[in-house]
Amino acid sequence: MNTKLPFVTKEQVEEIAKTYPTPFHIYDETAIRENARRLKKAFSWNKGYKEYFAVKATPNPYILQILKEEGCGTDCSSLTELMMSEAVGICGTDIMFSSNDTPAGEFTKAKELGAYINLDDYTHIDFIEKECGVPKTICCRYNPGGIYEVSNGIMDNPGDAKYGFTKQQMADGYKKLMALGARNFGIHSFLVSNTVTNDYYPALAKTLFELAVWLKQETGANITFINLSGGIGVPYHPEQQANDIEAIGEGVRRAYEEILVPAGLGNVAIFTELGRYMLAPYGNLITKAIHEKHIYKEYIGVDACAVNLMRPAMYGAYHHITVLGKENCPCDHKYDVVGSLCENNDKFAVDRMFPEIAVGDYLAIHDTGAHGFSMGYNYNGKLRSAELLLCGDGSVRLIRRAETPKDYFATFDFSGFFELD
Ligand SMILES: *Cc1c(COP(=O)(O)O)cnc(C)c1O
């Protein structure tokens, strides 16, 4: 018996599926709100604290609206993410524009919205100056290079990552930006993804706070915010221990008191740009077993596939799966749970133990609320699913309809071939 349970029951799903056939993504409004409040509280020691939700994790205006009501802004990295943010009324400095390899026109849109702009590269200074002029407040993304280690070992390899300025470029960049009229500065850095440890943010904070002190000495720049970005993870495996957000907030506070306050930087605002931590656990992909297959292995074929959730195929990522209605049955059957793509990596589980699964059973794939629906695609002519919201009052709301063939064919002119209604 496992202790990781979905937020919907078999009975609920049977009822929902009468209106919205599987597969669908469903999100838990109450849990999203409670989590956002816990995060805010954990950083409430910092006067300017703000979470900028990484839109790419769950780009749905209804989700953005909920987070807006909880005091969050948005982190956008493309034109359409800026447009979605604007559509729900998140504008001005409630937007952080953290893009990289930025196409022409997007800095202009971000500047028009009054967003904080986070430059990914030294050469983007000339690029933005030419395109729309350097804004008064500007942020630069830092890449320390090398290997990033915290107390419990190597976390990642920023030296291989495409993002950010080198340390010297940060100082040179600030000076150049000041010469072009910038007055207030931010620092941003995203070094490790999906960390399941309370040590990452405090360690990153220490790195960035020391950098801020150095940059202030080197350049005299007025540093007003430090953006710790994303990277706080979630326990995808039932055996993993969830992060303790209060401990993380407290760890960052300690580094702040130790490093920034004595350096006269006690007014710096702390920003976060979390995606996964805000949404992943509060979304489930609900799918139905439609086939069983007995060859060299035992397979369960479901009606969702990798286009609905790419992470297992792309990263070999683990997503826990519950067979609804069989939560308390012994896991004594070994299956591969697969989708219908003509790709052998289209597997939600490989050699995993489950209760006996019958055709018609509903499966809840856990932790799909972030980087789930949003990574979807249309390979094999597969269509994107609906997104549903389990509202605070227990009702279910359609927050994005499922695609139809008409959507799939919408981008070319096929008149003369056949008609769709
Ligand atoms: C993806 C991304 C995030 C969010 O990352 P999570 O791992 O979902 O928290 C934040 N900032 C930037 C710049 C990103 O690219």
The ligand as a Tripos MOL2 file, in Angstrom:
@<TRIPOS>MOLECULE
LIG
   15    15     1     0     0
SMALL
NO_CHARGES

@<TRIPOS>ATOM
      1 C1         11.4930   27.0020  -16.0700 C.3       1 LIG1
      2 C2         11.8880   28.2370  -15.3960 C.ar      1 LIG1
      3 C3         11.4390   28.5210  -14.1020 C.ar      1 LIG1
      4 C4         10.6050   27.5720  -13.2980 C.3       1 LIG1
      5 O1         11.2760   26.4080  -13.0320 O.3       1 LIG1
      6 P1         10.6540   25.3000  -12.0600 P.3       1 LIG1
      7 O2         11.6600   24.2110  -12.0800 O.co2     1 LIG1
      8 O3          9.3570   24.9030  -12.6750 O.co2     1 LIG1
      9 O4         10.4760   25.9250  -10.7380 O.co2     1 LIG1
     10 C5         11.8090   29.7290  -13.5410 C.ar      1 LIG1
     11 N1         12.5780   30.6110  -14.2190 N.ar      1 LIG1
     12 C6         13.0300   30.3780  -15.4680 C.ar      1 LIG1
     13 C7         13.8480   31.3940  -16.1370 C.3       1 LIG1
     14 C8         12.7160   29.1760  -16.0860 C.ar      1 LIG1
     15 O5         13.1770   28.9300  -17.3090 O.3       1 LIG1
@<TRIPOS>BOND
     1     1     2 1
     2     2     3 ar
     3     2    14 ar
     4     3     4 1
     5     3    10 ar
     6     4     5 1
     7     5     6 1
     8     6     7 2
     9     6     8 1
    10     6     9 1
    11    10    11 ar
    12    11    12 ar
    13    12    13 1
    14    12    14 ar
    15    14    15 1
@<TRIPOS>SUBSTRUCTURE
     1 LIG1         1 GROUP 0 **** ****
